[in-house]
Each structure stands twice: as C-alpha cells, then as structure tokens.
Amino acid sequence: MPNRLQDDLRQTRPFSSLEQEAHLSVQRTEAVLGHAVAEMLKPFDITPTQYNVLRILRGAGEEGLCRNDVRDRMVAKVPDVTRLLDRMEAAGLVQRERGGSDRRYVTTRITAQGLRLVDSLDEPVAALHRRMLGHMDELELRTLIDLLARAREEG
C-alpha cells in the first residue's frame, strides 16, 4: 500500500516513527475535514466553533447551560468562550441571563433565530459527512471511531 500521507505532504524522507506518521495523519485528516465543514458553513456566516455551540445549546434545551458547561462540551477547545458567546449574542444566535441568587452564574440559551439556523444545517452537514466519509463501510467507520478513541487515551 502506498504511503498516501507522504505523497500528500510531498515528503521525500521517511517519517521518524510510526507514531509520528499516525499523529501527522490525524492532523492532516482533521485539516481536510475541518476545511470542508468551514467552507460549507461560510454561506451561513458562522464558523465551525459557532455551529458546535449551537448544537450544544440546542441539545441543552430551554434550561440552557453556563459558559463552563458549554466550554467542556465543545469538540475543539477555544481559549475564550466568553468572547465567542459575546459574538454569538451580538448576532442574535444566543441569549444570556444572569442567575437570581448568584449574579455570577450566567445561563446561555439558543435563540429562536439560532435554533432555526442550526436546524436548517442538519441536512447539509449530514450530506457533507456522507460525502467525506460515506465511501467507508460500517465496520471501517466503527473501527476508525474506536481507534481514534483509543488514540485520545493517555498512555
């Protein structure tokens, strides 16, 4: 089997280890998949990170979540969730409300506009997933999922 990553990167030297090749392969795959998602979301004027927040808040329902709960559920960690939520609130996608007894506790909820947007993206995102990964059968996908979960375990 040809070394596709080496070809993709136009690398002439061999990788220094299998671990290095695996690591770079995961990074390259994330870059390809992430770019496709970002391009698909551009016409909707949101980023993949904002889409992730909308999905999280849709799942939370009317109760909403505090900033830290949103942060902890995100696929990719971001350095400043508060500013992310500020931008999303300014765009009308989320709303925030201070708690009654503890004014430091702020609940974030998805707005009707945010809900319409994320709902309208369900099919385009599913189509993108099918386009990017649909050439793999169920066993291959389950194996990939399991191997990636194993890679996220600390050694």
N, C-alpha and C positions, 0 to 999 in steps of 0.2 A: 504494500500500500504506500503510495507516495506521501511525502510529508507536506501536507497541504498548508500548514501554518508557515513552514519555512518558505514555501512558494509565495504565499500571501504577503509575507513580510520582505520578500526578495532577499532573504538571508542566505548567504553562501556558507557560513560556518555552521557546524552542528551546535545544538543547544548544549549548555554545560551540564545539564542533568535532565532527567525525565520530569522532575518536579518543576524546573524552570519552564520546560516546554508546556506542561499542563497549566501552570499559572498563566503564562502568556496566552495560551489558547483560550482560557476562560475570559481573560481580559479582552481579547480580540472579539470573541463571540458576544460579550456584553456590549462592546462598542458597535458592532454591526446591528444587533437587535435594538439597542438603545437609540441609535441614529434613526432607524426605521420608525420607531414609536414617535420620536421627536418630530420627524417630518410629517407623519400622519396627523399629529396634533396641531401643527402650525396654523392651518386654516381656522382652527377654533380658538386661536390666540391664547393657548395655555401650554405650559411646559409639562413634561412627564411627571415632575415632582408635584405640580399643582393637581394633575389628574389623580395621582396617588392619594393626595389629601382628600379630594372629592370622593373617591371610592371609600376611603376610611370613614369619612363623616356620613356618607350615605348608609354604610353598614351600622354606624352607631345609632342611627335613628334620631328621634326627637330629643333624646336625652343629651346628645352631643358628647363632646369629650374635652378635657382640659388639654392645654398645649403639650404637656409632657406625655399624655396618653397618645396624642397624635404623633409626636416625635418617636415614641417607642414602637409604633406600629408601621412606620414608614419602611419601604423596601430599601431605599438608599438614604442614608443618614445625611442631614444637612446641618450646617453649623448654626444657623439662626432661624429657628422655626417661627419665632415671634415676627420677624420681618416678612417671612413667607406668608404668614396669616394676615399681616397688615396689608400686603399687596392683594391678597385674595379678597379681603374685606372691602378694600377700595374698589375692586372690580365687581362687587356685588355677589360674589360666589359663596361667601360665608358671612356669618354674623357672630359677634362675641357679646357675652353678657357676664357681668360681674356677679359673683355669688352674694347671697344675703348676709350671712353672719361673718364670712371670711371674704373680705373685699379683694384679697389677693387671688382668690380662685376665679378664673375666667373660663366659662364654658363656650366652646366653639361649636356652632351648628351649621349645617349646609343650608343655604337659602333655596327658595323655590327656583330661582334662576340657576344656581349651582346644580340642583337636582335635575333640572331639565337638560342641562349640558351633559352631565355625566351619564344620564340615561340615553341621550342621543349618541353617545360614544360607544355604547356597549357593542353594537354590531360592527362598526368599523374596527374596533380593537380586536374583536373575535376574528374578523376576516384577516386582519394583519397577522394574528397568531397562526391562523391556518396557512397563510401564505408563507410565513417564515419557518414554521415547524411541521406543517402538515405532510411533508414528504417522509416523516418518520412514523413508523407504526407504533401501536400502543405499547408494546414491550420495550421498544427503543426509548420512547418518551419516559416510561416508568423507570427504566434503568438510568437514564440521564438525570431525572429528578432525584433518585436515590444516591447516585454518585455525587451530585452537587451538594446534597445534604451532608453526605459523609465528608466532603471537602471542607464544609463550614465547621466541622467539629474541630475542637482544639486538639493538637497532637500530644 
